[in-house]
Amino acid sequence: RGKIRANEDLLIDFIGLVIPFELYCNEAYNFQIESHAIRTRQCDLFRQLRHVVTSGREALFQATYPVVAEEYFEYADLFASVADYNNPHQRPYVLVEGGSGYGHWTFSAHRLLMQKFNFTGRNSNNLPHPARYLLIDVIDSLAPAIENLAKLNGNPHYFFHVGFMASSSYSGTGTEVLSPELLERARSNIKIYSEDWGVGPPKNRSKGKIPISLRALFQLYNLPSIVDLVDLDIQRAEYAVLDDHTVAFLSTCVKRIHIGTHLANTYELTPPITKRFISHGWSLVWEFDHGHRVPTPYGPVHFGDGVLSFVNNHLIGV
């Protein structure tokens, strides 16, 4: 289900996220049509209908059947985090999005909160405790797109941190976060992703900042004591960032985590991550390998990145 606002070239997706068509349907997703079928089907419908919608009007369309694709499981974790948030008078809803791009999951979460608590209008920060969001990416020129999306989706309170993420044991010398091979891949990805997002030629993306751990980020931005969801899509850095010290820290304050995995041999790399989380009292929710078509509870699905997610048993109901 979605809408088209033809006069503004805006797409309104199935949960109410308002987003420019060219941003939502950019080339970063087109080469993984099967993995991103939820998104690409909406984009295909938009392209078909944008030419027949009278300027200045909205067109509502309804897909004939739901699509289960890789992002379905990320939406499932996002929906679960909002569904579990039932005490707005006691604390804010908090989401941390690492490798945020334009902030798809941040502003999708805020739209879900607007629906759940029946907030409308341009400013939805009148929750008893306004939601808090932290977006982290290496591409600084995403900032205008993020600011525009915030204005289109209720003006939530957010921070945008530019820089790489590190493990908790990182000492600041710039070498021990990732192996040299993965660090070089991460830096080369800055150019690739900046072109994919259409945000101009690469600049000094990290602004000279040293990599920073999740613990340090939480402290730097003074995040509340409970974080509802951490969503990580950090292009292979997840294997270094999620060391035992970081998982132990997350276990004290994070209710859910969704991780995109990015290596073909994830069957060697994800078990240590899974073992760490389970040893600290988390339960596995989803685990699907990178680059394969695998069976799921909803039928076979092709995963371009891969999915790994957990729920923290210590913080259920908090």
N, C-alpha and C positions, 0 to 999 in steps of 0.2 A: 504494500500500500504506500502511496506517495502522492506528492503534488508537484505541479509546475507553476512557477510564477514567471510567465513568459516575458513580461515587460522588464524584469530585473535579471533574467537568466539564472534564477535560483531554483534549486531542487530542494524539496522538503521530503526527507526520507520517512521510512515507516514508523519511526518513533518521534518524528516531529523536528529533527535536526534541520535547520535552515542553512544551506551551504551553496556557494557559487558552483555552478555545474562544472566548470573547468577544473576546479580544485577537487571536487568529489570524484570526478571521472578522469583523473589525470593518467598519464602513461605509466606511472608506477604500478598500476593494477592491470593494465590491459594485457600484459604478457602472461598473466596468471588468471586467465578468464575462469577456469574451473574452480580454482581455490577461492576466488573472490566473487563467486556467482551471485551472492546476495546483492553486492554493489553493482556488478556489471549488468545484471538484468534490469535494475532500476535505471542505469545509465542508458541502456538500449531503448527502454521505454521512453525516457526523456527525449532522446534524439528523434524518435518517431513522432512524438506528440508535440514537440516544441514548434513545429511548422504549422500545426493546425489549430493551435490555441490562439484565440483572439488576444491581441496585445492589451495588457492591463487587467487580464482576468486570470483566475486560477483554474487549472484542470486537475481533477482528482482521478487517479487510476488505481485499480486493484489488480495485483498479480493473481493468476488463476490457481497457483499452488505455492506453498512455502518452499524455499530452497535451503537445503542443509549443505553448507560449505565451510571452509576453514574459519571464516569470521563468525559463523554461527556460534561456535564454542566460546569465542571472546565475548560476543553479545550475551551468551548465557551467564558467564561470570559477572559481567557488568549488571545485568538484570538482577542476579542474585544479591549483589552487593547493595543495590538500591532497595530491593525487597526486604533485606535484613535490617535496613536502617529505619527504625521506628520511634526514635526518641529525639526529635529535633529540639525539644525544650531542654535537653541535657547536654548535647554536644553537637558540633557540626558534622556533616558528611564530608569526608576527605578522600581525594583520589590523587595518586602520584602516577604520572605517565612518563616513563623513560623511553627515549626514542620516539618522541611525541609526534613528529611531523607537524601538521597543522592543528593537532589536538583533537582528533576524531573522537576518542573515547572520553576525553574530558567533557566536551560539549554534548556528547550523547548522554553521558551521566547526568548532566545538568538538565537536559530536556526531560529525562525520566523523572528527576526530582520535581520538576515543574508540574508534570502530570500527576505524580503521586500526591503532592500536597496542594494541587489545584491553584498554582500560581500562574498568572498570565501577565501580558504586557511586556514592555521592553526591559524592565528591571525587576528581577525576581529575587533580590537579595533580602526580602523581608521575612525570611525564615527567622525563627527565634535565635538561631545560631547559623549565620550564612555559611553555605558550603565553601570549602577551601580546596584549591587545585594547585598542583605543582607540575609544570610541564618541563621536560628536560630534553634538549637536543643539541646537536653540534652545528646546526645551520642557523646562524643568527638572523639571516634575512627572512626567516619564517615569521618574525615578530609582527609585521603588518597584517599578514593573513590571519594570525591568531587573534590579533586585536579586532579585526573585522568580524570574525566568527563569534567572538564574545558579544559584540554589539548586536549581532543577529539572533543570539540565543540567550537573552536574559541578563547580559552583563554580569556574569559570575565573577567572584573574586579569585584571581589566579596570579601565580608567579611563573615567569618563563626564565629558566636557567640555561645558559649556553655553555656547553663544555662536555667533556667525556666523563664517564662514570668509572669508579675504581672499586677494588675490594676494600674491606675494612682494614686489611693489613698494609695498605698502600702507604709508603713513607714520604712520597712527594718528589722523588728523584726523576720520575717520568719514564721509568723503564720496567717496573715490576708489575704494572697493571695487567698487561697482556704480553704474550710472547712477541718477539719482534715481528713475526709473520702476521699475527692477528692485529697488532698495532698498526702495521703498514696497511693492512686491509681496511681497518677502521678509518684511517685517514683518507685513503683513496675513495672510500664510500661517501665522504663529504661532498666531493665533486659530483659523483654519480647521482646522489639523492637530491642535491640542490638543483641539478638539471631536471630530474624527474618531477620535482615539486614546482618547477617553473618559477623559481624565486631569484633568477639572475645568476651571473657568473660567481664562482667561489670568491669569497673574501677571507678575512681572518676569522674563520668560523668559530673557533674556540676562544677568541679574544685574549689569547695568551694565558688563559686559566689552566691551572694544573687539574688533572682528573680528581674527582671528589667522590667519596663513598656515600652510600645511602644514609648512613648514620649522620655524617657531616651535613648532608643536604637537609635532612629533617631538622637538624639543629640550626642551620643557617637561616632557614625560612620559618623557624619557630612553629613547626606543624603541631597540631593538637596531639594529645597522648594516644588517640585511637585513629588509625587510618583504615578506611573501609576497603580500599583496593589499591594495590600496586600493579600496574600493567607495564611490562618490560618488552620492548622490541628493539634491542640494542645491538643487533647484527654481530653475533658471536661473542660479544663481550660478556654475555650472561654467565658463561662458564667460569670466568675470572671474578666477576662482581659478586656472585652468590657463593662466597666462601663460608666456612662454618661460623666465623665471627659475625658476618652479615646476617646469616639465617638466624643465629641466636638473637641478634638485636631485633630483627623483624618479628620474631616470635613474641616479643613483649608488647608490640603495638600495632601490628597489621593483621586484619581479619582474613583477607584473601590476597592471593597473588596469581597473576596470569603471565606466563612467560612464552614468548616466541622463540623457538629453537631454530638454528640456522646452519647446522653442519650435517652432511650426509651420514656421518658415522655417529649420530646421536645415540645409538644403542650403546656406545662406549662412554659417552659424556653425560647423558642425562641420569643414569643410575646413581652416580655420586650426588647429584643435586637432589634427586628424589630421596635418597637415604638420609641426607642432611635434614630435609624438612620433616620427614617422618620421625626421625630421632628427636626432634624438638617439639613433637606433639601435633603435627599437621596431618591432615588426611589428603590423599591424592584424589583430585576430581577428574582431570582429563590428562591423558598422555598419548599423543599421536606423533609419529615420527615424521621427520622432514623428507619431502620429496617423494612421497609414496601415496598410493591409493590404499586406504586401510579400512577395515570394518569399524563401524561406530554403532551405538545404540539406534541410530536413525538411518542406517544404510551405509554403503561404502562412500567414502569421501576422499578426494585428493588434497593433500596438504603440501602447499608450496614451501612454507617455513617449517611448520611443526608446532605443536601445542603442548604445554605442560602447565598445570595449574593445581593449586592447593588451597584448602581452607584450614584456618587455625582453630583447633579444637579448644584452646584455652580462652578464646574470645567470642565464642558463639553466644549470641544473645546480648552482647555488650553494645 
